[in-house]
Amino acid sequence: MKLLHANDRRGEHASSWYQASCATESRPALEQNVHADVCIIGAGYTGLSAACELAVTGHSVVVLDAHRIGWGASGRNGGQLGSGFNKDQRALEQLMGKPAAHALWQIAEEAKLHIRQLCESHSIDIDCTPGIVYAQHRQRHVSDAHDYSRFLEREYGYDQMEALSRERIRELVASDNYHGGVLDHGAAHVHPLKLASGLARAAEHSGASIHELSEVLRIDSGQPAGSGHRVVTATGSVRCGKVILAANGYLDDLQPSLNKWSMPINNFIVVTEKLGERARQLLPQDHAVADSRFVVNYYRRVDDDRLLFGGGENYTYRFPDSIARSVRRAMLKVFPQLHDATIEHAWGGTLAITRNRLPFLRQPAPDIYAAGGYSGHGLALAPMYGTAIAEHINGQPERYQQLSALPATAFPGGTASRPALLALAMSGYSWLDRL
């Protein structure tokens, strides 16, 4: 069974609040044999950003998606546009040295700016709202969070972090769960499907061709010799010089050599009914929140007075029988005052994590590029990774080289055994969350 087909209907967006609040256009399936300089597999942030950059610099580009634009994690994530990577800069300095860590921080800052510039250039409205609270659910972690905010200001010149005491965080988040934290004024939250849809229109305006309902069955390389690649779907094909694999958690076994570097996991989100003034009491200044649990809770207001709440993971192909019931339990631990609130939308999605939570960027075969494993930071980083691949193809390798230098650690076990090993490890971390 493929993750592409395990939990969703073919060619239909997840039944999410995002889908209900964003008009999307349909694109035709690929039904002929065509030629292009570059074929991109996956119409999410990585693929669409690469398509924009390549098309505007004169390349012929074809983008193929098995379902719809933004159908995967790009159109159903929590909407949090965070700073940095899913590993703090102190750890990156120890891992890679200060110069490399500083270069990566600069790229991550450019990633946030890059999205704003794309939206301004192409008139994409993504409902951007500033501010993410990083909430500590253990008192013993608060001082370290405050130290880190001072470290970023001192060593990186990043002065957007506000240290939060228990009293101050209670002013921002109406929950007794938290002992303090930090507020990142330089982060934001957005409507992710509007971003994906806008990037698709921008790519097409620049000259790229996008085909939905065009699942790639295989990639034939070097047949005949020296002919590049042939990307094959059920109803057509693309003969091209270069291929970009941008399917992230939905890559399945299209390029088996990548399986050891990333692991797909499922995550779940609900959106409540309209709560009126109660929603504004929960998050009075309209910040997004992500807490410090290993299996993180993340939430924000949407549509002004609804609560979007994400929580819970699983590591099998199938979603739980009742996503709403599963996530509701996590939501009520944070906001017990919502015991009578109705859940109006509930959905799941698949993302990819790496063992060290740092994205991978590599060439698994000549003229084939792959990026993914964003580990929950894909909203900011995925567009930049797509752009970095395009820059490399255009003969500008610096950013690609910096990102591809991030160390990668393989998951133990083969493709069949890795999910069970991961589930065992994650269950242990989930238990630690309760200590």
C-alpha positions in Angstrom: 0.0 0.0 0.0 1.3 3.5 -0.9 0.8 6.4 1.5 -0.4 8.3 -1.5 -3.6 6.2 -1.4 -3.8 5.0 2.2 -6.1 7.6 3.7 -7.4 10.0 1.0 -9.5 9.9 -2.1 -7.8 10.3 -5.4 -7.6 13.8 -6.6 -9.4 15.3 -3.5 -7.9 17.6 -0.9 -8.2 16.5 2.7 -11.5 17.6 4.2 -9.9 20.4 6.2 -10.7 23.9 7.3 -8.0 25.0 4.8 -9.8 23.3 1.9 -13.1 24.8 3.0 -11.7 28.3 3.1 -9.5 28.4 0.0 -10.7 28.2 -3.6 -8.5 25.9 -5.6 -8.2 25.5 -9.4 -8.0 22.2 -11.2 -5.2 21.3 -13.6 -5.4 18.6 -16.3 -3.6 15.3 -16.0 -0.6 14.7 -18.3 -2.0 12.8 -21.3 0.9 12.9 -23.8 4.6 12.4 -24.1 6.4 15.7 -23.7 9.9 17.1 -23.3 11.3 19.5 -20.7 14.5 20.6 -19.2 13.4 19.7 -15.7 10.6 17.5 -14.4 9.5 18.1 -10.8 7.6 15.3 -8.9 5.4 16.8 -6.2 3.4 20.1 -6.3 4.1 21.2 -2.8 6.3 24.0 -1.5 9.6 22.5 -2.6 8.5 21.6 -6.1 6.5 24.8 -6.8 9.3 27.1 -5.5 11.8 25.2 -7.7 9.5 25.6 -10.6 9.1 29.3 -10.1 12.9 29.9 -10.0 13.6 27.6 -12.9 10.9 28.9 -15.2 11.7 32.5 -14.6 15.3 31.8 -15.6 14.3 30.3 -18.9 14.1 26.6 -18.3 11.2 24.5 -19.6 9.6 22.9 -16.5 6.8 20.3 -16.0 5.4 19.6 -12.5 3.6 16.4 -11.8 1.4 15.6 -8.8 -0.4 12.4 -8.1 -3.4 14.4 -6.6 -3.7 18.2 -6.4 -1.6 21.3 -5.8 -0.7 21.4 -2.1 -2.5 18.1 -1.5 0.2 16.8 0.9 1.8 18.5 3.9 2.0 21.8 2.1 -1.7 22.2 2.1 -2.7 20.7 5.5 0.1 21.6 8.0 -0.3 23.7 11.2 0.5 26.9 9.4 3.5 28.0 11.6 6.3 29.9 9.9 9.1 29.4 12.4 12.7 30.6 12.7 15.7 28.4 12.2 15.8 24.7 11.9 14.4 21.9 14.1 17.6 22.0 16.1 18.8 25.0 18.0 21.9 27.0 16.9 23.9 25.9 19.9 23.5 22.3 18.8 24.3 23.2 15.2 27.5 25.0 16.3 28.6 21.8 18.1 27.7 19.7 15.1 29.1 21.8 12.3 31.1 24.6 13.8 30.2 28.3 14.2 30.7 29.5 10.6 28.5 26.8 9.1 25.9 27.3 11.8 25.8 31.0 11.2 25.4 30.4 7.4 22.5 28.1 8.1 20.8 30.6 10.4 21.2 33.2 7.6 19.6 30.9 5.1 16.7 30.2 7.5 16.1 34.0 8.0 16.3 34.4 4.2 13.7 31.6 3.9 11.1 33.7 5.9 11.9 36.8 3.8 11.8 34.7 0.6 8.2 33.7 1.3 7.2 37.3 2.0 8.9 38.4 -1.2 7.2 35.7 -3.3 3.8 36.8 -1.8 4.5 40.4 -2.6 5.8 39.8 -6.1 2.8 37.5 -7.1 0.1 39.1 -5.0 -0.5 36.0 -2.8 -2.6 36.7 0.3 -1.7 34.0 2.9 -3.4 35.6 6.0 -0.1 36.2 7.6 -0.2 37.0 11.4 3.0 37.7 13.4 4.2 35.8 16.5 4.7 32.3 17.7 4.9 31.4 21.4 7.1 28.5 22.3 5.6 27.3 25.6 7.5 25.3 28.2 5.4 22.6 29.9 8.2 21.9 32.5 9.6 24.6 34.9 13.1 23.1 34.6 13.2 24.0 30.9 12.2 27.7 31.2 15.7 29.1 32.1 17.3 27.3 29.2 14.7 28.8 26.8 15.4 32.2 28.1 19.2 31.6 27.8 18.7 30.6 24.2 16.8 33.8 23.4 19.7 35.8 24.8 22.2 33.6 22.9 20.5 34.4 19.6 20.6 38.1 20.3 24.2 38.1 21.5 25.7 35.7 18.9 23.3 36.1 15.9 21.9 39.6 16.3 18.4 38.2 16.4 16.5 40.5 18.8 13.0 39.2 18.1 12.8 36.8 21.0 10.9 37.9 24.1 11.4 35.9 27.3 8.1 34.9 29.0 7.6 34.4 32.7 4.8 32.2 34.0 2.7 35.3 34.5 3.5 36.8 31.1 2.7 33.6 29.1 -0.6 33.3 31.0 -1.5 36.7 29.5 -0.9 35.2 26.0 -2.2 31.7 26.4 -5.2 30.9 28.7 -3.8 27.6 29.9 -2.3 26.5 33.2 -0.1 24.0 31.4 2.9 26.3 31.0 5.6 27.7 33.2 7.1 30.2 30.8 8.7 30.3 27.4 9.6 32.7 24.6 7.6 34.7 22.0 9.3 34.9 18.6 8.1 38.2 17.1 10.0 37.3 13.9 7.9 34.2 13.3 4.4 34.1 12.0 1.4 31.9 11.1 -0.3 31.7 7.7 -2.9 29.8 5.6 -0.7 27.0 4.1 -3.0 26.0 1.2 -3.3 29.6 0.1 0.5 29.7 -0.1 0.7 26.5 -2.1 -2.1 27.7 -4.5 -0.4 31.0 -4.9 3.0 29.5 -5.7 1.3 27.3 -8.3 -0.2 30.3 -10.1 3.2 32.1 -9.8 5.0 29.1 -11.4 2.5 28.9 -14.2 2.7 32.7 -14.8 6.5 32.2 -15.1 6.0 29.5 -17.8 5.9 26.2 -15.9 3.3 23.5 -16.8 1.6 21.8 -13.9 -0.4 18.5 -14.2 -2.5 17.1 -11.4 -3.8 13.5 -11.2 -0.5 12.4 -12.7 1.1 9.9 -10.4 4.6 9.0 -11.4 5.0 5.2 -11.8 8.7 5.1 -12.5 11.8 7.0 -13.7 13.7 5.4 -16.6 17.2 6.8 -16.7 19.7 6.6 -19.5 17.4 4.6 -21.8 18.7 4.9 -24.5 22.2 5.9 -23.3 22.8 9.6 -22.9 19.1 10.5 -23.3 18.6 11.8 -19.7 15.5 10.6 -17.9 12.0 9.6 -18.8 9.4 10.2 -16.0 6.4 7.9 -16.7 2.8 8.2 -15.6 -0.2 6.1 -16.5 -1.2 8.4 -19.3 2.0 10.1 -20.4 5.6 10.8 -19.9 8.2 13.6 -19.6 11.6 13.2 -21.3 13.9 15.5 -19.4 17.5 16.3 -18.5 16.9 16.7 -14.8 14.4 15.4 -12.2 13.5 16.9 -8.8 11.9 14.6 -6.3 9.8 16.9 -4.1 7.2 14.5 -2.6 8.6 14.4 0.9 6.5 12.1 3.1 4.6 10.8 0.1 7.7 9.6 -1.9 6.9 6.0 -1.2 9.4 3.7 -3.0 9.9 5.9 -6.1 13.6 6.2 -5.1 14.2 3.4 -2.6 17.8 4.6 -1.8 16.2 7.6 0.0 14.2 5.5 2.4 17.0 5.2 5.0 17.3 9.0 5.3 13.7 9.9 6.2 10.6 8.4 7.7 7.0 9.3 7.0 4.8 9.9 10.1 1.2 11.0 10.4 0.1 14.1 12.3 -3.5 15.3 13.0 -5.4 18.6 13.3 -8.8 19.7 14.3 -10.7 23.0 14.0 -13.5 23.9 16.4 -16.8 25.6 15.7 -16.9 29.4 15.9 -16.2 30.2 19.5 -16.9 33.9 19.5 -15.3 35.8 22.4 -14.0 32.5 23.9 -11.5 32.2 21.2 -10.1 35.6 21.8 -9.9 34.8 25.5 -7.8 31.7 24.7 -5.2 33.6 22.6 -5.8 37.3 23.3 -3.1 38.6 21.0 -3.6 36.0 18.2 -0.3 34.3 18.4 0.4 30.8 17.3 1.7 28.4 20.0 3.9 25.3 19.9 4.7 23.6 23.2 7.8 21.8 24.4 6.5 18.2 24.4 8.3 15.8 22.3 5.0 14.9 20.6 4.3 18.6 20.2 0.9 20.4 20.6 0.5 23.3 18.3 -2.4 25.6 17.9 -3.7 29.1 16.8 -6.8 31.0 16.0 -8.2 30.8 12.5 -11.2 32.5 10.9 -10.8 34.9 13.9 -12.7 32.9 16.4 -12.1 29.2 15.8 -9.3 27.2 17.4 -7.0 25.1 15.2 -5.3 22.5 17.3 -2.7 19.9 16.2 -1.6 17.0 18.4 -0.8 13.3 18.3 1.1 11.2 15.8 1.2 7.7 14.5 3.7 5.7 12.5 1.5 3.3 10.6 0.1 3.9 7.1 -3.5 4.3 8.4 -5.0 7.3 10.2 -6.9 6.5 13.5 -10.6 5.7 13.2 -11.6 9.0 14.8 -9.1 11.8 14.4 -11.4 14.2 16.1 -11.6 12.1 19.3 -7.9 11.5 19.4 -6.9 15.2 19.0 -9.7 16.4 21.2 -8.2 14.6 24.2 -4.9 16.5 23.7 -6.8 19.8 23.2 -8.7 19.4 26.4 -5.5 18.8 28.4 -4.4 22.3 27.3 -7.8 24.0 27.3 -10.3 22.1 29.5 -12.6 25.1 29.2 -13.4 23.8 25.7 -15.1 20.6 27.0 -18.4 21.6 25.3 -16.9 22.9 22.0 -17.8 21.1 18.8 -15.2 19.9 16.4 -16.2 20.9 12.8 -13.1 19.8 10.9 -10.6 17.0 11.5 -7.9 15.7 9.2 -4.5 14.0 9.1 -1.5 14.3 6.9 1.9 12.7 6.4 5.2 14.5 6.8 8.7 13.2 6.8 11.2 13.3 9.6 14.9 12.5 9.7 16.7 10.9 12.5 18.5 14.1 13.6 15.5 16.3 12.6 17.6 18.1 9.9 16.4 18.1 6.3 18.2 16.2 3.6 19.3 17.5 0.3 21.1 15.2 -2.1 21.5 13.7 -5.5 20.6 10.0 -5.3 21.5 9.6 -9.0 23.1 11.7 -11.7 20.9 14.7 -12.5 18.2 13.6 -10.0 17.7 15.9 -7.0 15.8 15.1 -3.8 14.9 17.2 -0.8 12.7 16.5 2.3 12.7 15.4 5.9 11.8 18.9 7.1 10.7 17.4 10.4 7.9 20.0 11.1 9.8 23.0 9.7 8.8 22.7 6.1 6.6 25.7 5.8 9.6 28.0 6.0 12.4 25.7 4.8 10.8 23.8 1.9 10.4 26.8 -0.4 14.1 27.7 0.2 15.2 24.1 -0.5 13.4 24.1 -3.8 15.0 27.4 -4.6 18.4 26.1 -3.7 18.0 23.2 -6.1 17.0 25.6 -8.8 20.0 27.8 -8.1 22.3 24.8 -8.3 20.8 23.8 -11.7 21.4 27.5 -12.7 25.1 27.3 -11.8 24.7 29.0 -8.4 25.8 26.3 -6.0 26.5 28.1 -2.8 23.2 27.8 -0.9 22.8 24.2 -2.2 26.2 23.3 -0.9 25.6 24.8 2.5 22.3 22.9 2.9 23.5 19.6 1.5 26.4 19.7 4.0 24.0 19.1 6.9 24.9 15.7 8.4 22.5 12.8 7.8 22.1 9.8 10.0 20.3 6.7 8.6 17.4 5.1 10.3 18.3 1.5 11.5 16.6 -1.4 9.9 15.1 -2.0 6.5 12.1 -0.4 4.9 9.7 -2.9 6.5 11.2 -2.8 10.0 11.8 1.0 10.4 8.3 2.0 11.3 8.1 -0.5 14.2 11.4 0.7 15.5 10.4 4.3 15.2 7.1 3.7 17.0 8.9 2.0 19.9 11.3 5.0 20.2 8.5 7.6 19.9 6.4 5.8 22.5 9.3 6.1 24.9 9.6 9.9 24.2 5.9 10.3 24.6 6.2 8.6 28.0 8.9 11.1 29.0 6.5 13.9 28.1 4.4 12.8 31.1 7.2 12.9 33.6 
